[in-house]
Amino acid sequence: MDLHLLSIIGFLSLVLVVTNATVTPESDWKNWNSMLPNTPMPKAIRDHLPSGSEERRASADVRKGGDVSSFMPSLISTNIKWGKAASEDQLRNDPNVALYFQEKDLVPGTTTMDLQFTKKRTKVMATFLPRQEAELIPFSSNKFSDILQRFSIIPRSKEAQVMKNTIKECEAPAVEGEDKYCATSLESMVDFSTSRLGTNNVQAVSTEVDKEETQKQKYTITTGGVEKMGSGKAVVCHDRPYVYTVFYCHTTSSTRAYKVSLVGADGTKADAVAVCHTYTAYWNPKHLAFEVLKVKPGATSPFLATKLISAYSICGFSRNSLLVFDSVREKNVFVWNSLISGYARNHMFEEALKLFNQMCRGNEIMSDDFTFATLLKISAELESAEIGKVIHCKSIQIGFVSDTVVANSLMSMYGKTENLSTVHKVFNEMGQRSCASWNVLISGYANSVDLEFHEVWRLVNLMQREGISPDTFTVSILLPLCGSNTGKWD
């Protein structure tokens, strides 16, 4: 079974996600306010502003005089090369080993990990260039000698090699399912992020620590310290070593972002960004993450996912059901239905309705009779005629309103909201009526506040005239009426 939900906590990541919140911006930097008006500027951005800017002067990390270096609370940069295999030296010495864990391990109060936050000092000051200036400077392997000459960097020096590696990393083709871009200015980074998220109403978050530097120690996730960010879409940006600020930004359809609050053994507090990859089939099987976690790359097949989601839902493990759902790259209608019905089973009605809206927005998966039957049961449970009407309209739009299962569910829903005229209308418009259809209609009248005994009996007679014999459920509807209303039946 290839179910591997790989989670990477990226302490160097800047994450931008869609948000519905509107906050008062803390930034006075006019460009940021105009581009992203509803999110404060995170520290990962402030640390890369030119020293003369308003935001940089307000940052506690600014050093006055001498060679100003870029500081940022961080760990060693996360390995973003998914196609790269881990070396023996990495397995023994790489600080990233502590960064890899599975999403199920994000448990407040219990999960601990050995981490060390350090200041990252570079020999050159890495700050953002204005877009107009950055666009005039070449950024390619073909022009690398010109770049070195422009910034007076000695060829074959360590600095030159680092810069060359960054350019190669940016020029490498994206892996399957990834959309990537190396931003050489703040404006271009924001443009890429908002275009992929489809809005500028985003939340920008980076890792922040209340101390500049700490010793390696155990950190524990605080109570209530795991917060899912946004609606599932995220753009993750990593700063890369270069003579000026360059952010490697990428997004896939199979990531989730979390804000994780940590507290160290010495009381150090950190708000970290965790980026969880739920589809890793295209990663190198020897990637450091797999070697550390002792798992294999992959995803869950739709058939297996449907069974797993149903099993977890029956046991009441809705979070596990969602993890399985997110691990499926090519979701079919059965996968969607299994999670929607699982939410309904566990009375998570709001989540089920949100999931249906998400299903409809994709336009790739067509709802079926089971989808509508489940949703109509939810509206009946909520006794919400408004929700039922929306689902009714959607079933008409797609063409399922005449389906026997959907029509039966519609009648049941309208019956519970005491709308018997609509119940009868749906019944009369059915192309084919089953015994269950008659039972729903009879039950609607039998359970009505304004009970009409003769109407119930008339429907039973009509049912038999159409050649449909009452079943045990029909009898179970009628018996209570006979017992409680003696003498009122002909």
One Martini backbone bead per residue (centre of mass of N, CA, C, O) as a GRO file, in nm:
protein
  490
    1MET     BB    1   0.091   0.038   0.027
    2ASP     BB    2   0.088   0.388  -0.100
    3LEU     BB    3   0.089   0.558   0.203
    4HIS     BB    4   0.240   0.888   0.201
    5LEU     BB    5   0.258   1.150   0.447
    6LEU     BB    6   0.455   1.410   0.387
    7SER     BB    7   0.635   1.622   0.619
    8ILE     BB    8   0.756   1.964   0.607
    9ILE     BB    9   0.948   2.175   0.806
   10GLY     BB   10   0.988   2.522   0.705
   11PHE     BB   11   1.201   2.763   0.843
   12LEU     BB   12   1.259   2.916   0.547
   13SER     BB   13   0.967   2.972   0.489
   14LEU     BB   14   0.741   3.133   0.274
   15VAL     BB   15   0.388   3.170   0.323
   16LEU     BB   16   0.107   3.171   0.093
   17VAL     BB   17  -0.242   3.224   0.162
   18VAL     BB   18  -0.566   3.199   0.162
   19THR     BB   19  -0.792   3.455   0.291
   20ASN     BB   20  -1.073   3.607   0.484
   21ALA     BB   21  -0.913   3.809   0.619
   22THR     BB   22  -0.910   4.142   0.783
   23VAL     BB   23  -0.639   4.362   0.832
   24THR     BB   24  -0.426   4.578   0.980
   25PRO     BB   25  -0.162   4.705   0.860
   26GLU     BB   26   0.184   4.736   0.974
   27SER     BB   27   0.281   4.856   0.721
   28ASP     BB   28   0.471   5.138   0.555
   29TRP     BB   29   0.521   4.996   0.293
   30LYS     BB   30   0.374   5.081   0.005
   31ASN     BB   31   0.408   4.830  -0.174
   32TRP     BB   32   0.285   4.621   0.014
   33ASN     BB   33   0.007   4.754   0.056
   34SER     BB   34  -0.075   4.745  -0.252
   35MET     BB   35  -0.041   4.429  -0.291
   36LEU     BB   36  -0.094   4.342   0.041
   37PRO     BB   37  -0.341   4.470   0.245
   38ASN     BB   38  -0.413   4.189   0.448
   39THR     BB   39  -0.095   4.173   0.540
   40PRO     BB   40   0.164   4.149   0.713
   41MET     BB   41   0.499   4.178   0.730
   42PRO     BB   42   0.722   3.950   0.733
   43LYS     BB   43   1.038   3.881   0.843
   44ALA     BB   44   1.149   3.751   0.577
   45ILE     BB   45   1.117   4.034   0.439
   46ARG     BB   46   1.243   4.251   0.621
   47ASP     BB   47   1.539   4.123   0.610
   48HIS     BB   48   1.543   4.214   0.275
   49LEU     BB   49   1.560   4.505   0.312
   50PRO     BB   50   1.667   4.792   0.277
   51SER     BB   51   1.816   4.992   0.520
   52GLY     BB   52   1.632   5.261   0.435
   53SER     BB   53   1.378   5.145   0.515
   54GLU     BB   54   1.118   5.149   0.725
   55GLU     BB   55   1.113   4.845   0.800
   56ARG     BB   56   1.419   4.804   0.854
   57ARG     BB   57   1.442   5.018   1.085
   58ALA     BB   58   1.226   4.844   1.264
   59SER     BB   59   1.428   4.624   1.278
   60ALA     BB   60   1.622   4.436   1.509
   61ASP     BB   61   1.841   4.324   1.277
   62VAL     BB   62   1.987   4.580   1.244
   63ARG     BB   63   2.310   4.689   1.137
   64LYS     BB   64   2.544   4.935   1.231
   65GLY     BB   65   2.786   4.938   1.048
   66GLY     BB   66   2.967   4.816   0.829
   67ASP     BB   67   2.899   4.484   0.745
   68VAL     BB   68   2.593   4.412   0.637
   69SER     BB   69   2.394   4.147   0.728
   70SER     BB   70   2.184   3.876   0.689
   71PHE     BB   71   1.918   3.808   0.907
   72MET     BB   72   1.779   3.481   1.029
   73PRO     BB   73   1.575   3.272   1.171
   74SER     BB   74   1.719   2.940   1.148
   75LEU     BB   75   1.784   2.683   0.945
   76ILE     BB   76   1.888   2.486   0.741
   77SER     BB   77   1.813   2.449   0.433
   78THR     BB   78   1.579   2.308   0.266
   79ASN     BB   79   1.535   2.042   0.057
   80ILE     BB   80   1.409   2.118  -0.279
   81LYS     BB   81   1.531   1.857  -0.418
   82TRP     BB   82   1.337   1.594  -0.518
   83GLY     BB   83   1.562   1.447  -0.721
   84LYS     BB   84   1.751   1.407  -0.475
   85ALA     BB   85   1.987   1.226  -0.325
   86ALA     BB   86   2.111   1.094  -0.044
   87SER     BB   87   2.383   1.103   0.149
   88GLU     BB   88   2.576   0.975   0.392
   89ASP     BB   89   2.650   1.251   0.516
   90GLN     BB   90   2.363   1.354   0.557
   91LEU     BB   91   2.261   1.126   0.748
   92ARG     BB   92   2.475   1.213   0.971
   93ASN     BB   93   2.484   1.567   0.948
   94ASP     BB   94   2.215   1.675   0.867
   95PRO     BB   95   1.990   1.904   1.004
   96ASN     BB   96   1.730   1.809   0.837
   97VAL     BB   97   1.651   1.547   0.983
   98ALA     BB   98   1.458   1.698   1.199
   99LEU     BB   99   1.235   1.808   0.974
  100TYR     BB  100   1.116   1.517   0.941
  101PHE     BB  101   0.765   1.433   0.914
  102GLN     BB  102   0.449   1.339   0.987
  103GLU     BB  103   0.135   1.462   1.007
  104LYS     BB  104   0.042   1.278   1.251
  105ASP     BB  105   0.269   1.428   1.444
  106LEU     BB  106   0.077   1.684   1.485
  107VAL     BB  107   0.086   1.695   1.832
  108PRO     BB  108  -0.014   1.848   2.090
  109GLY     BB  109   0.211   1.802   2.373
  110THR     BB  110   0.402   1.554   2.232
  111THR     BB  111   0.571   1.669   2.019
  112THR     BB  112   0.923   1.623   1.955
  113MET     BB  113   1.228   1.819   1.872
  114ASP     BB  114   1.548   1.870   1.740
  115LEU     BB  115   1.657   2.213   1.760
  116GLN     BB  116   1.817   2.501   1.578
  117PHE     BB  117   1.850   2.844   1.606
  118THR     BB  118   2.003   3.061   1.363
  119LYS     BB  119   2.218   3.274   1.233
  120LYS     BB  120   2.245   3.415   0.901
  121ARG     BB  121   2.554   3.473   0.744
  122THR     BB  122   2.673   3.690   0.492
  123LYS     BB  123   2.913   3.843   0.289
  124VAL     BB  124   2.663   3.955   0.155
  125MET     BB  125   2.414   4.175   0.097
  126ALA     BB  126   2.078   4.060   0.111
  127THR     BB  127   1.865   4.234  -0.105
  128PHE     BB  128   1.631   4.398  -0.250
  129LEU     BB  129   1.539   4.480  -0.568
  130PRO     BB  130   1.414   4.659  -0.781
  131ARG     BB  131   1.248   4.566  -1.050
  132GLN     BB  132   1.381   4.751  -1.263
  133GLU     BB  133   1.669   4.652  -1.191
  134ALA     BB  134   1.643   4.338  -1.201
  135GLU     BB  135   1.550   4.327  -1.513
  136LEU     BB  136   1.848   4.432  -1.613
  137ILE     BB  137   1.958   4.172  -1.485
  138PRO     BB  138   2.101   3.895  -1.535
  139PHE     BB  139   1.956   3.534  -1.500
  140SER     BB  140   2.198   3.322  -1.621
  141SER     BB  141   2.424   3.097  -1.743
  142ASN     BB  142   2.495   3.255  -2.012
  143LYS     BB  143   2.555   3.533  -1.813
  144PHE     BB  144   2.760   3.480  -1.577
  145SER     BB  145   3.009   3.655  -1.640
  146ASP     BB  146   2.855   3.925  -1.630
  147ILE     BB  147   2.765   3.903  -1.336
  148LEU     BB  148   3.045   3.894  -1.203
  149GLN     BB  149   3.141   4.166  -1.317
  150ARG     BB  150   2.918   4.349  -1.202
  151PHE     BB  151   2.995   4.235  -0.883
  152SER     BB  152   3.298   4.167  -0.841
  153ILE     BB  153   3.341   3.848  -0.892
  154ILE     BB  154   3.534   3.580  -0.859
  155PRO     BB  155   3.615   3.339  -1.039
  156ARG     BB  156   3.592   3.030  -0.868
  157SER     BB  157   3.467   3.110  -0.629
  158LYS     BB  158   3.258   3.049  -0.377
  159GLU     BB  159   3.050   3.263  -0.454
  160ALA     BB  160   3.021   3.179  -0.751
  161GLN     BB  161   2.920   2.888  -0.698
  162VAL     BB  162   2.667   2.960  -0.543
  163MET     BB  163   2.532   3.126  -0.767
  164LYS     BB  164   2.532   2.903  -0.982
  165ASN     BB  165   2.349   2.704  -0.825
  166THR     BB  166   2.101   2.886  -0.812
  167ILE     BB  167   2.054   2.911  -1.115
  168LYS     BB  168   2.026   2.608  -1.173
  169GLU     BB  169   1.785   2.565  -0.987
  170CYS     BB  170   1.600   2.765  -1.152
  171GLU     BB  171   1.643   2.614  -1.443
  172ALA     BB  172   1.520   2.377  -1.358
  173PRO     BB  173   1.286   2.166  -1.407
  174ALA     BB  174   0.988   2.090  -1.326
  175VAL     BB  175   0.810   1.887  -1.162
  176GLU     BB  176   0.557   1.704  -1.117
  177GLY     BB  177   0.308   1.940  -1.016
  178GLU     BB  178   0.495   2.189  -1.053
  179ASP     BB  179   0.521   2.545  -0.975
  180LYS     BB  180   0.785   2.767  -1.073
  181TYR     BB  181   0.986   3.050  -0.926
  182CYS     BB  182   1.232   3.307  -0.956
  183ALA     BB  183   1.262   3.579  -0.748
  184THR     BB  184   1.426   3.913  -0.791
  185SER     BB  185   1.167   4.039  -0.652
  186LEU     BB  186   0.906   4.133  -0.466
  187GLU     BB  187   0.701   4.184  -0.692
  188SER     BB  188   0.737   3.907  -0.840
  189MET     BB  189   0.659   3.729  -0.600
  190VAL     BB  190   0.372   3.839  -0.562
  191ASP     BB  191   0.267   3.785  -0.847
  192PHE     BB  192   0.298   3.480  -0.843
  193SER     BB  193   0.126   3.419  -0.592
  194THR     BB  194  -0.146   3.558  -0.674
  195SER     BB  195  -0.184   3.403  -0.942
  196ARG     BB  196  -0.201   3.115  -0.802
  197LEU     BB  197  -0.434   3.204  -0.587
  198GLY     BB  198  -0.639   3.432  -0.721
  199THR     BB  199  -0.533   3.653  -0.502
  200ASN     BB  200  -0.464   3.931  -0.258
  201ASN     BB  201  -0.609   3.766  -0.019
  202VAL     BB  202  -0.352   3.711   0.193
  203GLN     BB  203  -0.125   3.505   0.387
  204ALA     BB  204   0.183   3.596   0.540
  205VAL     BB  205   0.432   3.352   0.651
  206SER     BB  206   0.688   3.308   0.902
  207THR     BB  207   0.944   3.228   1.083
  208GLU     BB  208   0.948   3.289   1.447
  209VAL     BB  209   1.173   3.413   1.705
  210ASP     BB  210   1.249   3.534   2.041
  211LYS     BB  211   1.543   3.451   1.946
  212GLU     BB  212   1.836   3.471   1.773
  213GLU     BB  213   1.982   3.238   1.957
  214THR     BB  214   2.022   2.881   2.001
  215GLN     BB  215   2.031   2.589   2.131
  216LYS     BB  216   2.019   2.270   2.109
  217GLN     BB  217   1.680   2.140   2.138
  218LYS     BB  218   1.379   2.072   2.272
  219TYR     BB  219   1.064   2.074   2.104
  220THR     BB  220   0.721   2.168   2.169
  221ILE     BB  221   0.399   2.140   2.104
  222THR     BB  222   0.154   2.331   2.177
  223THR     BB  223  -0.138   2.396   2.293
  224GLY     BB  224  -0.303   2.470   2.008
  225GLY     BB  225  -0.033   2.474   1.789
  226VAL     BB  226  -0.228   2.391   1.533
  227GLU     BB  227  -0.262   2.571   1.218
  228LYS     BB  228  -0.449   2.599   0.952
  229MET     BB  229  -0.380   2.735   0.633
  230GLY     BB  230  -0.625   2.815   0.467
  231SER     BB  231  -0.775   2.632   0.165
  232GLY     BB  232  -0.499   2.458   0.043
  233LYS     BB  233  -0.353   2.692  -0.085
  234ALA     BB  234   0.005   2.729  -0.170
  235VAL     BB  235   0.297   2.936  -0.136
  236VAL     BB  236   0.645   2.858  -0.145
  237CYS     BB  237   0.935   3.030  -0.004
  238HIS     BB  238   1.290   3.038  -0.073
  239ASP     BB  239   1.587   3.143   0.019
  240ARG     BB  240   1.873   3.221  -0.179
  241PRO     BB  241   2.200   3.226  -0.258
  242TYR     BB  242   2.301   3.569  -0.319
  243VAL     BB  243   2.380   3.896  -0.395
  244TYR     BB  244   2.076   3.897  -0.398
  245THR     BB  245   1.750   3.859  -0.360
  246VAL     BB  246   1.623   3.517  -0.377
  247PHE     BB  247   1.319   3.343  -0.456
  248TYR     BB  248   1.195   3.018  -0.424
  249CYS     BB  249   0.893   2.943  -0.588
  250HIS     BB  250   0.619   2.712  -0.503
  251THR     BB  251   0.361   2.487  -0.636
  252THR     BB  252   0.102   2.256  -0.545
  253SER     BB  253  -0.181   2.025  -0.525
  254SER     BB  254  -0.022   1.869  -0.251
  255THR     BB  255  -0.059   2.095  -0.014
  256ARG     BB  256  -0.001   2.196   0.331
  257ALA     BB  257  -0.045   2.454   0.578
  258TYR     BB  258   0.123   2.532   0.891
  259LYS     BB  259   0.099   2.662   1.219
  260VAL     BB  260   0.365   2.621   1.464
  261SER     BB  261   0.388   2.599   1.809
  262LEU     BB  262   0.686   2.646   2.003
  263VAL     BB  263   0.877   2.503   2.285
  264GLY     BB  264   1.151   2.512   2.467
  265ALA     BB  265   1.340   2.405   2.730
  266ASP     BB  266   1.422   2.734   2.779
  267GLY     BB  267   1.145   2.893   2.655
  268THR     BB  268   1.154   2.913   2.369
  269LYS     BB  269   0.978   3.078   2.106
  270ALA     BB  270   0.795   2.941   1.815
  271ASP     BB  271   0.683   3.017   1.478
  272ALA     BB  272   0.609   2.775   1.248
  273VAL     BB  273   0.644   2.629   0.924
  274ALA     BB  274   0.433   2.380   0.773
  275VAL     BB  275   0.492   2.157   0.497
  276CYS     BB  276   0.265   1.937   0.327
  277HIS     BB  277   0.317   1.639   0.146
  278THR     BB  278   0.077   1.412  -0.028
  279TYR     BB  279   0.257   1.393  -0.304
  280THR     BB  280   0.557   1.170  -0.389
  281ALA     BB  281   0.606   1.010  -0.666
  282TYR     BB  282   0.837   1.224  -0.794
  283TRP     BB  283   1.036   1.148  -0.598
  284ASN     BB  284   1.320   1.052  -0.473
  285PRO     BB  285   1.368   0.753  -0.307
  286LYS     BB  286   1.655   0.895  -0.179
  287HIS     BB  287   1.552   1.099  -0.019
  288LEU     BB  288   1.600   1.223   0.287
  289ALA     BB  289   1.311   1.186   0.392
  290PHE     BB  290   1.287   0.874   0.337
  291GLU     BB  291   1.537   0.787   0.500
  292VAL     BB  292   1.433   0.894   0.774
  293LEU     BB  293   1.122   0.764   0.763
  294LYS     BB  294   1.102   0.487   0.615
  295VAL     BB  295   0.983   0.550   0.320
  296LYS     BB  296   0.782   0.577   0.030
  297PRO     BB  297   0.694   0.689  -0.254
  298GLY     BB  298   0.356   0.828  -0.309
  299ALA     BB  299   0.016   0.708  -0.333
  300THR     BB  300  -0.329   0.679  -0.350
  301SER     BB  301  -0.564   0.494  -0.463
  302PRO     BB  302  -0.891   0.538  -0.522
  303PHE     BB  303  -0.993   0.263  -0.424
  304LEU     BB  304  -0.843   0.258  -0.151
  305ALA     BB  305  -0.938   0.532  -0.045
  306THR     BB  306  -1.238   0.469  -0.021
  307LYS     BB  307  -1.203   0.248   0.195
  308LEU     BB  308  -1.046   0.415   0.407
  309ILE     BB  309  -1.245   0.645   0.450
  310SER     BB  310  -1.480   0.469   0.544
  311ALA     BB  311  -1.337   0.335   0.783
  312TYR     BB  312  -1.265   0.594   0.939
  313SER     BB  313  -1.556   0.703   0.961
  314ILE     BB  314  -1.679   0.471   1.125
  315CYS     BB  315  -1.456   0.531   1.362
  316GLY     BB  316  -1.425   0.866   1.373
  317PHE     BB  317  -1.163   0.939   1.170
  318SER     BB  318  -1.162   1.223   0.998
  319ARG     BB  319  -0.865   1.310   0.970
  320ASN     BB  320  -0.772   1.054   0.823
  321SER     BB  321  -0.959   1.083   0.583
  322LEU     BB  322  -0.830   1.348   0.480
  323LEU     BB  323  -0.545   1.239   0.433
  324VAL     BB  324  -0.627   1.038   0.218
  325PHE     BB  325  -0.766   1.230   0.022
  326ASP     BB  326  -0.502   1.413  -0.024
  327SER     BB  327  -0.329   1.161  -0.150
  328VAL     BB  328  -0.506   1.196  -0.403
  329ARG     BB  329  -0.457   1.295  -0.724
  330GLU     BB  330  -0.693   1.119  -0.873
  331LYS     BB  331  -1.007   1.212  -0.830
  332ASN     BB  332  -1.307   1.065  -0.787
  333VAL     BB  333  -1.637   1.040  -0.705
  334PHE     BB  334  -1.587   0.823  -0.482
  335VAL     BB  335  -1.395   0.988  -0.308
  336TRP     BB  336  -1.578   1.226  -0.253
  337ASN     BB  337  -1.820   1.065  -0.138
  338SER     BB  338  -1.677   0.934   0.106
  339LEU     BB  339  -1.622   1.205   0.258
  340ILE     BB  340  -1.902   1.326   0.264
  341SER     BB  341  -2.038   1.082   0.410
  342GLY     BB  342  -1.845   1.086   0.651
  343TYR     BB  343  -1.928   1.359   0.757
  344ALA     BB  344  -2.228   1.291   0.789
  345ARG     BB  345  -2.194   1.056   0.991
  346ASN     BB  346  -2.032   1.278   1.195
  347HIS     BB  347  -2.189   1.559   1.182
  348MET     BB  348  -2.017   1.728   0.944
  349PHE     BB  349  -2.193   1.932   0.763
  350GLU     BB  350  -2.019   2.177   0.684
  351GLU     BB  351  -1.785   2.014   0.556
  352ALA     BB  352  -1.957   1.875   0.338
  353LEU     BB  353  -2.051   2.136   0.191
  354LYS     BB  354  -1.768   2.245   0.128
  355LEU     BB  355  -1.679   2.001  -0.041
  356PHE     BB  356  -1.893   2.032  -0.260
  357ASN     BB  357  -1.801   2.311  -0.355
  358GLN     BB  358  -1.519   2.214  -0.437
  359MET     BB  359  -1.617   2.007  -0.645
  360CYS     BB  360  -1.763   2.217  -0.831
  361ARG     BB  361  -1.515   2.407  -0.896
  362GLY     BB  362  -1.342   2.199  -1.064
  363ASN     BB  363  -1.512   2.061  -1.320
  364GLU     BB  364  -1.415   1.738  -1.328
  365ILE     BB  365  -1.644   1.645  -1.131
  366MET     BB  366  -1.935   1.456  -1.130
  367SER     BB  367  -2.208   1.435  -0.986
  368ASP     BB  368  -2.420   1.205  -0.822
  369ASP     BB  369  -2.671   1.042  -0.669
  370PHE     BB  370  -2.513   1.005  -0.401
  371THR     BB  371  -2.443   1.296  -0.348
  372PHE     BB  372  -2.736   1.408  -0.328
  373ALA     BB  373  -2.844   1.216  -0.114
  374THR     BB  374  -2.650   1.309   0.108
  375LEU     BB  375  -2.717   1.616   0.106
  376LEU     BB  376  -3.024   1.581   0.166
  377LYS     BB  377  -2.984   1.453   0.442
  378ILE     BB  378  -2.851   1.697   0.566
  379SER     BB  379  -3.086   1.900   0.528
  380ALA     BB  380  -3.281   1.729   0.694
  381GLU     BB  381  -3.123   1.734   0.959
  382LEU     BB  382  -3.123   2.061   0.958
  383GLU     BB  383  -3.393   2.173   0.851
  384SER     BB  384  -3.308   2.301   0.551
  385ALA     BB  385  -3.458   2.447   0.287
  386GLU     BB  386  -3.234   2.615   0.156
  387ILE     BB  387  -3.030   2.391   0.104
  388GLY     BB  388  -3.224   2.206  -0.051
  389LYS     BB  389  -3.275   2.402  -0.289
  390VAL     BB  390  -2.987   2.418  -0.392
  391ILE     BB  391  -2.960   2.112  -0.450
  392HIS     BB  392  -3.199   2.095  -0.638
  393CYS     BB  393  -3.087   2.289  -0.854
  394LYS     BB  394  -2.830   2.126  -0.911
  395SER     BB  395  -2.978   1.866  -1.008
  396ILE     BB  396  -3.112   2.004  -1.249
  397GLN     BB  397  -2.856   2.109  -1.391
  398ILE     BB  398  -2.729   1.810  -1.424
  399GLY     BB  399  -2.982   1.578  -1.433
  400PHE     BB  400  -3.096   1.427  -1.137
  401VAL     BB  401  -3.401   1.477  -1.060
  402SER     BB  402  -3.517   1.197  -1.201
  403ASP     BB  403  -3.383   1.036  -1.009
  404THR     BB  404  -3.484   0.818  -0.778
  405VAL     BB  405  -3.289   0.873  -0.544
  406VAL     BB  406  -3.305   1.183  -0.551
  407ALA     BB  407  -3.613   1.213  -0.529
  408ASN     BB  408  -3.643   1.071  -0.258
  409SER     BB  409  -3.464   1.275  -0.105
  410LEU     BB  410  -3.629   1.524  -0.166
  411MET     BB  411  -3.891   1.430  -0.029
  412SER     BB  412  -3.771   1.387   0.251
  413MET     BB  413  -3.681   1.678   0.296
  414TYR     BB  414  -3.957   1.821   0.249
  415GLY     BB  415  -4.109   1.659   0.464
  416LYS     BB  416  -3.940   1.769   0.715
  417THR     BB  417  -4.045   2.078   0.620
  418GLU     BB  418  -4.357   2.067   0.545
  419ASN     BB  419  -4.353   2.032   0.203
  420LEU     BB  420  -4.597   1.870   0.042
  421SER     BB  421  -4.629   2.000  -0.237
  422THR     BB  422  -4.336   1.936  -0.330
  423VAL     BB  423  -4.343   1.637  -0.289
  424HIS     BB  424  -4.569   1.588  -0.502
  425LYS     BB  425  -4.421   1.715  -0.739
  426VAL     BB  426  -4.178   1.525  -0.750
  427PHE     BB  427  -4.346   1.266  -0.777
  428ASN     BB  428  -4.495   1.342  -1.050
  429GLU     BB  429  -4.197   1.381  -1.207
  430MET     BB  430  -4.145   1.093  -1.207
  431GLY     BB  431  -4.060   0.831  -1.415
  432GLN     BB  432  -3.984   0.633  -1.165
  433ARG     BB  433  -4.141   0.422  -0.922
  434SER     BB  434  -4.092   0.309  -0.612
  435CYS     BB  435  -4.153   0.189  -0.309
  436ALA     BB  436  -3.983   0.413  -0.176
  437SER     BB  437  -4.140   0.650  -0.295
  438TRP     BB  438  -4.410   0.588  -0.156
  439ASN     BB  439  -4.304   0.590   0.134
  440VAL     BB  440  -4.219   0.886   0.141
  441LEU     BB  441  -4.495   1.005   0.083
  442ILE     BB  442  -4.653   0.870   0.313
  443SER     BB  443  -4.469   0.969   0.544
  444GLY     BB  444  -4.518   1.271   0.506
  445TYR     BB  445  -4.824   1.255   0.581
  446ALA     BB  446  -4.805   1.089   0.853
  447ASN     BB  447  -4.596   1.323   0.986
  448SER     BB  448  -4.788   1.538   0.983
  449VAL     BB  449  -4.948   1.771   1.163
  450ASP     BB  450  -5.178   1.759   0.931
  451LEU     BB  451  -5.336   1.489   0.949
  452GLU     BB  452  -5.449   1.277   0.668
  453PHE     BB  453  -5.593   0.977   0.665
  454HIS     BB  454  -5.727   0.949   0.383
  455GLU     BB  455  -5.472   1.022   0.219
  456VAL     BB  456  -5.300   0.787   0.307
  457TRP     BB  457  -5.496   0.563   0.209
  458ARG     BB  458  -5.505   0.656  -0.089
  459LEU     BB  459  -5.200   0.604  -0.147
  460VAL     BB  460  -5.206   0.301  -0.095
  461ASN     BB  461  -5.408   0.235  -0.321
  462LEU     BB  462  -5.242   0.356  -0.558
  463MET     BB  463  -4.999   0.175  -0.523
  464GLN     BB  464  -5.154  -0.093  -0.588
  465ARG     BB  465  -5.261  -0.008  -0.873
  466GLU     BB  466  -4.946   0.008  -0.981
  467GLY     BB  467  -4.823  -0.277  -0.867
  468ILE     BB  468  -4.739  -0.202  -0.565
  469SER     BB  469  -4.630  -0.349  -0.286
  470PRO     BB  470  -4.625  -0.348   0.027
  471ASP     BB  471  -4.396  -0.320   0.280
  472THR     BB  472  -4.259  -0.312   0.587
  473PHE     BB  473  -4.236  -0.003   0.586
  474THR     BB  474  -4.526   0.062   0.529
  475VAL     BB  475  -4.638  -0.075   0.783
  476SER     BB  476  -4.469   0.099   0.987
  477ILE     BB  477  -4.633   0.357   0.918
  478LEU     BB  478  -4.938   0.254   0.977
  479LEU     BB  479  -4.960   0.127   1.264
  480PRO     BB  480  -4.950   0.382   1.448
  481LEU     BB  481  -5.215   0.498   1.331
  482CYS     BB  482  -5.406   0.270   1.414
  483GLY     BB  483  -5.346   0.277   1.728
  484SER     BB  484  -5.403   0.611   1.764
  485ASN     BB  485  -5.681   0.600   1.544
  486THR     BB  486  -5.941   0.474   1.632
  487GLY     BB  487  -6.211   0.513   1.393
  488LYS     BB  488  -6.059   0.682   1.140
  489TRP     BB  489  -6.093   0.425   0.969
  490ASP     BB  490  -6.228   0.248   0.691
   0.00000   0.00000   0.00000
